[in-house]
Amino acid sequence: MSTPDTTDVEAATQRVRELSDQVITQAKQNGLAWLEGYEKVLQNLLDLEEQAAKGTGMEWASALATTHANFVRETSEVFFNALRQQFKS
């Protein structure tokens, strides 16, 4: 039986390492794209919530919707920023 040449093993190892790096890079890019898309959808839904509440003409509904939207925006901003940092590292 023949044994694999050390050079062949090292070359194969290098190709696997390079492919792995490419997969990781692509996964990070896809993660960032998904995150940015989700963030936009969330912002649009919160804007719609506020507009709908204002359209009722009831001050309390408008105040409640604005308070809720602001809470979700502020908490999701912390969450999105943490995820964004993880994807970039």
C-alpha positions as YAML, in Angstrom:
chain: A
units: angstrom
residues:
- id: 1
  name: MET
  ca: [0.00, 0.00, 0.00]
- id: 2
  name: SER
  ca: [1.15, 3.48, -0.73]
- id: 3
  name: THR
  ca: [0.95, 6.28, 1.80]
- id: 4
  name: PRO
  ca: [-0.17, 9.75, 0.80]
- id: 5
  name: ASP
  ca: [2.58, 12.19, 0.12]
- id: 6
  name: THR
  ca: [2.90, 14.83, 2.87]
- id: 7
  name: THR
  ca: [2.73, 17.55, 0.23]
- id: 8
  name: ASP
  ca: [-0.62, 16.21, -1.03]
- id: 9
  name: VAL
  ca: [-2.04, 16.12, 2.49]
- id: 10
  name: GLU
  ca: [-0.87, 19.65, 3.22]
- id: 11
  name: ALA
  ca: [-2.32, 20.90, -0.08]
- id: 12
  name: ALA
  ca: [-5.65, 19.23, 0.64]
- id: 13
  name: THR
  ca: [-5.66, 20.65, 4.16]
- id: 14
  name: GLN
  ca: [-5.01, 24.12, 2.76]
- id: 15
  name: ARG
  ca: [-7.87, 23.79, 0.24]
- id: 16
  name: VAL
  ca: [-10.25, 22.68, 3.00]
- id: 17
  name: ARG
  ca: [-9.16, 25.60, 5.17]
- id: 18
  name: GLU
  ca: [-9.70, 28.08, 2.33]
- id: 19
  name: LEU
  ca: [-13.13, 26.64, 1.53]
- id: 20
  name: SER
  ca: [-14.07, 26.79, 5.20]
- id: 21
  name: ASP
  ca: [-13.03, 30.45, 5.35]
- id: 22
  name: GLN
  ca: [-15.17, 31.19, 2.28]
- id: 23
  name: VAL
  ca: [-18.18, 29.47, 3.82]
- id: 24
  name: ILE
  ca: [-17.78, 31.44, 7.05]
- id: 25
  name: THR
  ca: [-17.43, 34.74, 5.18]
- id: 26
  name: GLN
  ca: [-20.53, 34.04, 3.10]
- id: 27
  name: ALA
  ca: [-22.52, 33.02, 6.18]
- id: 28
  name: LYS
  ca: [-21.61, 36.30, 7.89]
- id: 29
  name: GLN
  ca: [-22.64, 38.30, 4.81]
- id: 30
  name: ASN
  ca: [-25.93, 36.42, 4.59]
- id: 31
  name: GLY
  ca: [-26.52, 36.95, 8.29]
- id: 32
  name: LEU
  ca: [-25.96, 40.68, 7.97]
- id: 33
  name: ALA
  ca: [-28.29, 40.90, 4.96]
- id: 34
  name: TRP
  ca: [-31.00, 38.98, 6.84]
- id: 35
  name: LEU
  ca: [-30.53, 41.15, 9.92]
- id: 36
  name: GLU
  ca: [-30.80, 44.39, 7.94]
- id: 37
  name: GLY
  ca: [-33.90, 43.13, 6.13]
- id: 38
  name: TYR
  ca: [-35.57, 42.07, 9.36]
- id: 39
  name: GLU
  ca: [-34.73, 45.41, 10.95]
- id: 40
  name: LYS
  ca: [-36.40, 47.28, 8.06]
- id: 41
  name: VAL
  ca: [-39.51, 45.11, 8.25]
- id: 42
  name: LEU
  ca: [-39.76, 45.69, 12.00]
- id: 43
  name: GLN
  ca: [-39.41, 49.46, 11.57]
- id: 44
  name: ASN
  ca: [-42.12, 49.48, 8.90]
- id: 45
  name: LEU
  ca: [-44.48, 47.50, 11.13]
- id: 46
  name: LEU
  ca: [-43.88, 49.85, 14.05]
- id: 47
  name: ASP
  ca: [-44.49, 52.89, 11.82]
- id: 48
  name: LEU
  ca: [-47.73, 51.29, 10.60]
- id: 49
  name: GLU
  ca: [-48.79, 50.59, 14.19]
- id: 50
  name: GLU
  ca: [-48.29, 54.23, 15.10]
- id: 51
  name: GLN
  ca: [-50.07, 55.55, 12.01]
- id: 52
  name: ALA
  ca: [-53.03, 53.24, 12.55]
- id: 53
  name: ALA
  ca: [-53.38, 54.33, 16.16]
- id: 54
  name: LYS
  ca: [-53.21, 58.01, 15.19]
- id: 55
  name: GLY
  ca: [-55.91, 57.36, 12.60]
- id: 56
  name: THR
  ca: [-58.35, 56.29, 15.30]
- id: 57
  name: GLY
  ca: [-58.45, 59.81, 16.67]
- id: 58
  name: MET
  ca: [-58.12, 58.45, 20.19]
- id: 59
  name: GLU
  ca: [-55.28, 60.07, 22.08]
- id: 60
  name: TRP
  ca: [-54.80, 57.13, 24.44]
- id: 61
  name: ALA
  ca: [-54.47, 54.66, 21.53]
- id: 62
  name: SER
  ca: [-51.92, 56.87, 19.84]
- id: 63
  name: ALA
  ca: [-49.92, 57.28, 23.06]
- id: 64
  name: LEU
  ca: [-50.02, 53.54, 23.73]
- id: 65
  name: ALA
  ca: [-48.90, 52.67, 20.20]
- id: 66
  name: THR
  ca: [-46.10, 55.24, 20.30]
- id: 67
  name: THR
  ca: [-44.90, 53.98, 23.69]
- id: 68
  name: HIS
  ca: [-44.96, 50.39, 22.48]
- id: 69
  name: ALA
  ca: [-43.19, 51.24, 19.21]
- id: 70
  name: ASN
  ca: [-40.48, 53.20, 21.03]
- id: 71
  name: PHE
  ca: [-39.93, 50.35, 23.49]
- id: 72
  name: VAL
  ca: [-39.57, 47.82, 20.68]
- id: 73
  name: ARG
  ca: [-37.25, 50.15, 18.71]
- id: 74
  name: GLU
  ca: [-34.97, 50.76, 21.69]
- id: 75
  name: THR
  ca: [-34.75, 47.14, 22.79]
- id: 76
  name: SER
  ca: [-34.35, 45.79, 19.26]
- id: 77
  name: GLU
  ca: [-31.61, 48.35, 18.56]
- id: 78
  name: VAL
  ca: [-29.52, 46.83, 21.36]
- id: 79
  name: PHE
  ca: [-30.22, 43.33, 20.07]
- id: 80
  name: PHE
  ca: [-29.49, 44.21, 16.42]
- id: 81
  name: ASN
  ca: [-26.27, 46.02, 17.31]
- id: 82
  name: ALA
  ca: [-25.03, 43.03, 19.29]
- id: 83
  name: LEU
  ca: [-25.80, 40.67, 16.40]
- id: 84
  name: ARG
  ca: [-24.24, 43.06, 13.89]
- id: 85
  name: GLN
  ca: [-21.02, 43.09, 15.91]
- id: 86
  name: GLN
  ca: [-20.96, 39.30, 16.02]
- id: 87
  name: PHE
  ca: [-21.43, 39.05, 12.26]
- id: 88
  name: LYS
  ca: [-18.67, 41.58, 11.63]
- id: 89
  name: SER
  ca: [-16.13, 39.84, 13.84]
...
